[in-house]
Amino acid sequence: MHPPAATAWRRNVTRKPTLKTIAEISGLAVATVSRALNDAPDIRADTKVLVRRIAAEVGYVPNRAGVRLRTGRTNVISLVMSTEHSMMNHTAQLIWSVAEELRHTPYHLIISHTEEAAHLWRAKKFSWSSADWELVSDQYIIGKHYEYDDGVKVDGTYYLYEEGIVYTFSGPLEEASGKWKAAGTFPFKQCDDIGIYYEDGVFHMFGEHGDFPHGPDGTSLAHFSSTTGLGDWKLVNAKAVDPNPDGGH
């Protein structure tokens, strides 16, 4: 029998196809079907082609648990990566490329990401020298990020800004790991990689603004302000700092 019979089988039967299904359609023994699918060298090439065509037609998928028990291999490739930044869509391109390479193989792709921890450093006074700084923790948890744009301390409360989220904590920083609260938001798509300061009851934020044609950076620095630092941000000037006053990039 040949693949049209497989089409008829799939149209009339709802159960999950197995090796026995392929064997019944092809007229081959179950053991021969299994060896053909596993590219055994003693199986003829035309038999392998026939078995694979029928398998594709009926939608046969190997039982992963059975494969693992039989071979001791999982046939699973795990792509572990940070999802915090996807420069120029490289993350999506990488995933697509790997998946495309595995499309006609027995391997399965699992995508997972790491929740990065930040580093907390301290110094008795500000210094440009790394020798003056002491590492408090290399597993300091604030949010699901390993770096943060900027922060400021106002009336005993710390404010940290990253990817549109404002994190706050009141108390000693050394005791704050895992205790930060996502308390507000900011317009990071209009004001990214920010710097922030507080003056006369107002939070001022400066960050990249606009659409840079060759990457994620903005064409100018925008100025936003807020009385709470947690929301209600108002655009003061989209081009507070404009390196391209003539419109160039």
N, C-alpha and C positions, 0 to 999 in steps of 0.2 A: 504494500500500500504506500501511497505517497502523500505529501502535505495536504491536498484537498480533503482527504479523509480526516486529517487533523482539524481542519476548519469546521467540518461537520460535527466532529466530537465536541469542539469547544462551544458550538452553537446550541447543542442539545444537552450538554452535561454541565452542571454547576459545581461539582466537587473539584477540589484542588488536584491538578495533574501530578502524577508521580512517575517514577521510573517504569512502573508496571503499565501505566497509560501509554508511554512512548513505545514500550515493548509490544503492546497489543496492536498499536497502529502500524508499527514498522514490520511486525512479524519476526522480530529478533528476540533473543533471550534477554531477560532483565540484566544479567551479568554483562552481556555484550553491550547493551545500552549504557550501562554505568561506565564501562571501560572506554567506550567511544567518547562519552562526555568528558572523561578525564584524560583524553588524548593518549591513550595507551598505544605504544609502538606496534603491538601485534594486531591492531585493528586496521582494516583497509581504509584508505582515505575516502573513498566514495561512501562507505558505511558511516564514517564520522560526519560527513556532509549531510547525509540523510537524517541521522539522529539529531543533529543540531538544528536542522530546518524544522523537524517535527516539534522539538522542544520549544523553539521560538514561537511556532504557530499555536501551540496549546498553552503557552505562557508558563512553562515549567520553570520553577525556581528551586535550586537545591536546598534541602533542609540543612540549615547552618549548624544546628546542634549535631546532626548526624555526621556531617563532614568533620566537625571538630572531634567527635569521638573516634571516628575512623582514622583520621590522619594526624591528630594531635595539633592541627593548625586551625586558627580561627578565620583566616582569610579576611581579616578586618584591618584596614589601615585607618588610624586615628590621626587627624590633622588638628593639633592643638596650637592655638594661636591667640594672641591678644586682639580683642576687638575694639580697643580704645581708639585707634587711629587707622584710617584706611586711606593712605596717601594716594590721591589720583586714582581711586578705585582699584588699587593693587590687590587688596584683600579678595574682592569678588573675582578678579581675573585669575588669581592664584587658585582659588577653589574650583573655578570652572575648568582650568587647565588640568588639574589633578583628576577631577571627575571624568573629564573627556578621555584621559589616558587609561582610566580604569573601566571605561564603558563596556568593552568586550572581553573583560577578564573575569575570573571568579571572585575578585576582591570587592568588598563593600567599604564605602567611605563613611567615616563618622567625623563630623565637625564639632569641635568643642573649644571653649575659650577659657583663658585663665583670668581669675579675678586678682589683679595685681595689687600688691601692698606698697605703700609709700615708705620712705625713709624719714625719720624725724631726727634732726640735728639741732644742737644748741650751742651757744657761745655766750660768754659773760658780756661781751659787747660786740657790735658788728665788726666783721673783719673780712677782707678779701682773701686772706690766707686760709687754706683748708686746714692748716696745722692748728688753728685756733678753735676749730669746731669739733664737738664731741658727738659721736653717733649714739643716740638714745635707743633707737629701735630700727631694724630693717624690715619689720613686718608690722608696720603701723597702719591700721585700718581706719579709713575715713569713709570712703565710698568705694565703688568698684573701679578705682583708677589708681595708677601708680605715680601720676604727677598732677599738679593743680596749677591753674593759671596764676592766681594771686590771692592774697588774703589781707585782712585788716582786723585790728582789735579795737572795739568801741565799747566803753563802759563795762569792761570785764568780760565781754563776749567776743569770741573769735568768729570771723566770717571767712569762709573759704569758697572759691568759685571755680567750677570746672564743668564743661559741657552742658551749660544751661541750668545747673543745679547749684544752689547756695547751701553750704553746710555750716552749721553753727555748733559751738560748744562753749560752756562757761565753766571755768576751773583750770587747774594745772594741765598743760598740754601733755605732760608725761603720763597722766592718768586717763587720757581721752581716747586711746585706741579702741575702736569698736563702739564708741559712745557718741559719735557725732550724729547730728540730726539733719536730715534733708529738710530744710525749713523754708526754702523759697526758690525762686527761679530768676533767670536773667535772659535777655534775648541774644543767645550766643550765635545764632545764625546771622545776626546783624552786627555783632560785636564779639569777635572771637580772639583768643590769645590775649586776654585783657590785662590791664593794670588798673588798680583801684585805690582810691584814697578817700578819707572822710574829713570834712571840714565844715564847721558852723552848722551842724545838724543835717548835712546832706552827704550822701554817698555819691562819688563821681567815678564813672567807669569809662575807660578808653580802650578800644579794641579794633581789630581789623574789620573793615567794612567794604562791601562791594564784591564784585565778581572778577577775580584775577583770571585771565584766560588760560594760563599754563599751570595752574595749581590751586591749592585751597586758600592761599593768602588773599587778603583784601587789597583794594587799590588805595585805600586811605584809612585813617584812624577816626572812628566815630566817637562822639562823646554822649553818654547817657547819664542821667542822674535819678536818684531815688531818695526819699526821706527815710525809708526803712532798710534799704539794702537787700530786701527780700523779694521785691516785686514792685509793680507800678512804676516801671522804668520809663522815663521820658527822654526822647531823642532831642538833645540840645543842638547838635551839629553833626551831620553825617560826614563832613570833611573838616573836622577840627584840626587835623594834621593831614595835608594833601601833598604828597610828594610828586603828584602829576597834575599840576594846575592847568596844563594845556590839554589834558585828556589822554595823554600817552600811557603806555603800560610798561 
